[in-house]
Amino acid sequence: MGLYDKTYKSFAFGFETEKIKSIALPLLAFFIILVIIFLASTAIAPKPIEARLLDNPLNLQEKPYTLLEVKVTNVTESDASNVSIVVEAANKEAIFIGPGLKEKKSLAIIERGQYRKLHFLVSPKSGIEEGSYLIKIKVTMNNKLFEENIALVVKPH
């Protein structure tokens, strides 16, 4: 009975090394699969706010404005009523945002797990310099505040 024989008992409990390998490897594989499932489920969970600019970067010689599409998903535990959506530029002197004179919209209700898409007009003001400009999106639903930022890249020439 040598050190490298298959019948060598490595623990005082009497387990053989081959039996430990045959038990430990499937347990390790099962644990790795559980971790992958957990990471995948958190990656595909819906976000409360998804935003995209239809024209980004925005070349002002081609088009003087773009549309901001905001998708608001109710990720809370119950239906949300009086949902408030506020979209504002960090630099209000350079960027105009709104469906008119307002940059705030409200929704009467969003059912749990459902979404609504809203559109906002984003228009750089005259004399704007080339660069990126931050747009902040804030959504309040069921007394919870959700925030998202998106950058508009402006190319005036």
N, C-alpha and C positions, 0 to 999 in steps of 0.2 A: 504494500500500500504506500505508494509514493506521493509526493506533493502534487504532481500533475495528473494523477489518475482521475478518472471520471467519478470514482466513488469517494473521493476525498471530501470529508465533511468540513465545511468552512466555519460553521457556527456551532455553539454548544447545544443548540436546539436540535441538531441532527439533520438540518437541511443540506442537501447536496447542491453544489454550485450549478449544475445543469438544471435542477428544478427551480432554483432562484431565477436563473435567466429566463426560463420558460414562463414564469409568473410575472417578472418585472417588465419584460419587454412589451407584452400586451397592455399592461397598466400604463406604461409610459406613452404608448401610442394612443390609448384612450384619452389620457390627459391632454396630449397635444391636439387631438381632434376637438376636445371641448374648448380649448383656448382659441382655436381657429373659428369655431362656431360663434363664440362670444365676440370676437373681434369683428367678424363679418356682420353680425346682427347690429352692433353699434355703428358700423360704417354705413349701413343701408337704412338706418333710422331716419325718418324725415326731419328736416331742419325747420324751425319755425319761420325763418325768413330766407328766401333765396332771391337774389337780385342779379339782373344783367342789363347792361346797356346795349341797345340794338346796334349802335354804331360806336365802336370804341377801338382804336382811337378815332376822334372826331376831327375831320379835316374841314375847317370852316369855309374854305373856298368851294368845297363841293356841297356842303349842307350846313346851315347855321344852327341846327338843333339835332337832338336825338331823343329817343324815348327810353325811359327807365322802366323795365318790367319788374314788378315786385310780386313774388308769390308768397302768400301768407298761409301757413298751415297750422291748424289747431293741434298742437301737440300736448295740450293739457288733458286732464282727466275727465272733463265734462264739456258740454257745449259752451261756446263763448259768445256772449252778447255784448253789444256796444264796444266792438273792437276798434281801437284807435291806431291809425297808421300815420306817422309823421316822417316826412322826408325833407331833409334840409342840407344845404351845402355848408361846409365848414367855413368857406369864404363866400359870404352872401353878396359881397360887392362884385364878385367875378362871375358867379353862376346864378341863373334864375331857375327855380324849380317850381312846378305847379301844374295843376290841371286848369289853371286860371290864375286868380290872385291867391289861391290857397295852396299850401303845400301839405295840408292835412286832410285825410279822408277817414271816414268811419264806416264800419260795416255793422248792420243790425245783428247778425248772427253768423257764426261759423260752427257747424256741427263738429263734434269730436272726430279727429282723423281726416277731416275734409280741408280743402284749400280754396283760396280765391286769388285771382290774378288782377293786379291793378297796374295802371300805366300812368306815368308822370312825364311831363314835358321837361326836358333839361336843355337849357339854352344858355351858352356862354354870352356874357355881355360884351358890348363893343370895346375894343382896346385891350382885350385879354391877352396875356402873355402865354407863350407856349409852355406846357408843363402838365403835371397831373394835379387834379383837384379832387378832394375827398367829399363824398356824399354820405351822409349818415341816415340810417333808416331805423326808426324806433317803433315797435309794435307793443301795445298793451292789450293783453287779453286775460281774462279771469284774474285780474289784479297782479299779473306777472309782466315784467318788462323784458322784452327781447330786443337786442340791438345787432345791427350788421352794418359794415362799412363797405363802400365800393369806390374805386378811383376812376375818374373820367380823365382820359388823356386828350389834351387839346393841342391841335396843330393849326395855328392860325394861317400859315402860309403854305 
